[in-house]
Amino acid sequence: MLNTEINTPAMEKRVRSAALAVLGRRRLQADFEHGQWWITDLDSSAQWSVHDCSRPAGFDFEQVTQGDED
């Protein structure tokens, strides 16, 4: 099972911490839907799907929705 397929509070914390570091945004929300993690910027409503990767944080982020400020 991939890390992005694990729906636990501990994994949510890891995903959110990685998103804060990689995306450089301040107010992010992590949600588990459709069997994977998603990140939403609460200021602009931009969204990213979360993917496992070999980067030090362990996750990569693919933007799927443009936000109001992007």
C-alpha positions as CSV (number, residue, x, y, z in Angstrom):
1,M,0.0,0.0,0.0
2,L,1.3,3.5,-0.9
3,N,1.5,6.2,1.8
4,T,-1.0,8.3,-0.1
5,E,-3.5,5.5,0.3
6,I,-3.3,5.4,4.1
7,N,-6.0,7.4,5.9
8,T,-4.8,7.9,9.4
9,P,-4.2,11.1,11.5
10,A,-0.4,10.4,11.5
11,M,-0.4,10.2,7.7
12,E,-2.5,13.4,7.5
13,K,0.1,15.2,9.6
14,R,2.9,13.9,7.3
15,V,1.1,15.0,4.1
16,R,0.2,18.4,5.5
17,S,3.7,19.1,6.8
18,A,5.2,18.1,3.4
19,A,2.7,20.3,1.6
20,L,3.5,23.3,3.7
21,A,7.2,22.8,3.0
22,V,6.9,22.1,-0.7
23,L,4.1,24.4,-1.8
24,G,5.2,27.4,0.3
25,R,1.6,28.3,1.3
26,R,0.4,29.2,4.8
27,R,-3.1,27.9,5.1
28,L,-3.5,24.4,3.7
29,Q,-6.1,21.7,4.4
30,A,-5.5,18.0,3.8
31,D,-8.4,15.8,2.9
32,F,-8.6,12.1,2.2
33,E,-11.1,11.4,-0.6
34,H,-11.5,8.8,-3.4
35,G,-8.7,6.7,-1.8
36,Q,-6.0,9.4,-1.8
37,W,-4.9,12.6,-0.2
38,W,-5.7,16.1,-1.5
39,I,-4.4,19.5,-0.5
40,T,-6.5,22.7,-0.7
41,D,-5.1,26.2,-0.2
42,L,-7.7,27.9,2.0
43,D,-6.8,31.4,0.8
44,S,-7.2,30.8,-3.0
45,S,-9.0,27.4,-3.2
46,A,-6.3,26.0,-5.4
47,Q,-6.1,22.2,-5.1
48,W,-3.4,19.5,-5.5
49,S,-3.5,15.7,-5.6
50,V,-0.8,14.1,-3.5
51,H,1.6,11.4,-4.9
52,D,4.3,9.3,-3.4
53,C,7.8,10.0,-4.6
54,S,11.4,9.7,-3.6
55,R,11.9,13.4,-2.6
56,P,13.0,13.9,1.0
57,A,9.4,14.8,2.2
58,G,8.1,11.6,0.5
59,F,5.3,13.3,-1.4
60,D,4.9,15.3,-4.6
61,F,1.9,17.6,-5.4
62,E,0.2,17.9,-8.8
63,Q,-2.0,21.0,-9.1
64,V,-5.4,20.1,-10.4
65,T,-7.4,23.3,-9.7
66,Q,-6.3,26.9,-10.2
67,G,-7.0,29.1,-7.3
68,D,-8.5,32.6,-7.2
69,E,-5.1,34.2,-6.6
70,D,-3.0,32.0,-9.0
